[in-house]
Amino acid sequence: MQSTHAFLAEILADGQLDHSELGKVCDRITADDLIDLKDVELLTKIYVGAQSYPAEFEDLFFGVLKAVILDDDKILNDERFFLLQMLYSNSAVREVEIEFLKDLQREATEVSPEFDQMIVDAETAFMNGENVGGRPT
């Protein structure tokens, strides 16, 4: 199997993720019949690295992220890494990302205080039209 680095380089070569490449991504993450953190890492790198992708990719990304993060019904501090990458990958927090975080918060039986604060910070930035650096977008 192609290395993850080589796979990402191929998929993101033109900065776009098209439907045929999405099929390759799906094949890759289901190859071992286990959805886990390495799949989240791959999908997060695509989410961050692609300038555009089909809507189906976003469904896949959020679905896998949710399944892996809520596997134990908890959102602990160390699981925030991929969520932070998602939020701040393009300098602007998107409404769909905030809604995703709120869904996680509702479904989890335990969340860290840092996770709760991350949602507050993301909502504030979104409502104020601020980018990651706190400047207006």
C-alpha positions as CSV (number, residue, x, y, z in Angstrom):
1,M,0.0,0.0,0.0
2,Q,1.2,3.5,-0.8
3,S,2.5,5.5,2.1
4,T,0.2,8.1,3.7
5,H,2.5,10.9,2.6
6,A,2.5,9.7,-1.0
7,F,-1.2,9.2,-1.0
8,L,-1.9,12.7,0.3
9,A,0.6,14.2,-2.2
10,E,-1.3,12.4,-5.0
11,I,-4.8,13.3,-3.8
12,L,-3.9,17.0,-3.1
13,A,-1.6,17.6,-6.0
14,D,-4.0,20.1,-7.7
15,G,-5.5,21.3,-4.4
16,Q,-8.9,19.8,-5.3
17,L,-10.6,16.7,-4.2
18,D,-12.9,15.3,-7.0
19,H,-15.4,12.5,-6.9
20,S,-12.9,9.9,-8.2
21,E,-10.3,10.9,-5.6
22,L,-13.1,10.7,-3.0
23,G,-13.6,7.1,-3.9
24,K,-9.9,6.4,-3.4
25,V,-10.1,8.1,0.0
26,C,-13.1,5.9,1.0
27,D,-11.2,2.8,-0.2
28,R,-8.2,3.8,1.8
29,I,-10.0,4.3,5.1
30,T,-12.0,1.2,4.8
31,A,-9.2,-1.1,3.7
32,D,-8.5,-2.4,7.2
33,D,-12.2,-2.6,8.2
34,L,-11.4,-0.3,11.2
35,I,-12.2,3.3,11.5
36,D,-9.7,4.9,13.9
37,L,-7.5,7.9,14.7
38,K,-5.2,7.2,11.7
39,D,-8.3,7.7,9.4
40,V,-9.2,10.9,11.3
41,E,-5.6,12.1,10.7
42,L,-5.8,11.4,7.0
43,L,-9.2,13.0,6.5
44,T,-8.2,16.0,8.6
45,K,-5.1,16.5,6.4
46,I,-7.4,16.4,3.3
47,Y,-9.9,18.7,4.9
48,V,-7.2,21.2,5.7
49,G,-5.2,20.8,2.5
50,A,-7.9,20.8,-0.2
51,Q,-9.1,24.1,-1.5
52,S,-12.3,22.4,-2.6
53,Y,-14.0,19.1,-2.3
54,P,-17.4,17.5,-3.0
55,A,-20.1,17.9,-0.3
56,E,-19.9,14.1,0.2
57,F,-16.4,14.5,1.5
58,E,-17.6,16.8,4.3
59,D,-20.2,14.2,5.2
60,L,-17.5,11.5,5.4
61,F,-15.1,13.7,7.3
62,F,-17.6,14.7,10.0
63,G,-19.0,11.2,10.2
64,V,-15.7,9.5,10.8
65,L,-14.5,12.3,13.2
66,K,-17.7,11.9,15.2
67,A,-17.5,8.1,15.3
68,V,-13.9,8.1,16.5
69,I,-14.1,10.9,19.0
70,L,-17.3,9.6,20.5
71,D,-16.2,6.0,20.6
72,D,-16.0,6.2,24.4
73,D,-18.8,8.8,24.6
74,K,-16.2,11.3,26.0
75,I,-14.4,14.3,24.6
76,L,-11.2,14.7,26.6
77,N,-8.6,17.3,26.2
78,D,-6.3,15.3,24.0
79,E,-9.0,14.7,21.4
80,R,-9.3,18.4,20.7
81,F,-6.2,18.4,18.4
82,F,-8.1,17.3,15.3
83,L,-11.0,19.5,16.1
84,L,-8.8,22.6,16.5
85,Q,-7.2,21.8,13.1
86,M,-10.7,21.5,11.6
87,L,-11.8,24.8,13.1
88,Y,-8.7,26.9,12.2
89,S,-7.6,25.3,9.0
90,N,-8.7,28.1,6.7
91,S,-8.4,31.0,9.2
92,A,-12.2,31.3,9.5
93,V,-14.6,29.3,11.6
94,R,-17.5,28.0,9.6
95,E,-21.1,27.6,10.9
96,V,-21.1,23.9,9.9
97,E,-18.1,23.4,12.1
98,I,-19.7,25.0,15.1
99,E,-22.8,23.0,14.6
100,F,-20.7,19.8,14.5
101,L,-19.0,20.7,17.8
102,K,-22.4,21.4,19.4
103,D,-23.6,18.0,18.2
104,L,-20.5,16.3,19.8
105,Q,-21.1,18.2,23.0
106,R,-24.8,17.1,23.1
107,E,-24.0,13.4,22.4
108,A,-21.0,13.1,24.7
109,T,-21.5,11.9,28.3
110,E,-18.3,13.8,29.4
111,V,-16.5,16.7,27.9
112,S,-13.4,18.6,29.1
113,P,-13.7,22.2,30.2
114,E,-11.3,23.1,27.4
115,F,-13.7,21.6,24.8
116,D,-16.5,23.7,26.2
117,Q,-14.3,26.8,26.0
118,M,-13.3,25.9,22.4
119,I,-16.9,26.1,21.4
120,V,-17.4,29.5,23.1
121,D,-14.3,30.8,21.4
122,A,-15.3,29.5,18.0
123,E,-18.8,30.9,18.3
124,T,-17.4,34.3,19.4
125,A,-15.0,34.4,16.5
126,F,-17.8,33.4,14.0
127,M,-20.3,35.9,15.4
128,N,-17.7,38.8,15.4
129,G,-16.5,37.9,11.9
130,E,-13.0,37.4,13.2
131,N,-10.4,35.1,11.7
132,V,-7.9,33.0,13.7
133,G,-5.8,36.0,14.6
134,G,-8.8,37.9,16.0
135,R,-8.9,40.3,13.0
136,P,-12.0,40.9,11.0
137,T,-12.3,38.6,8.0
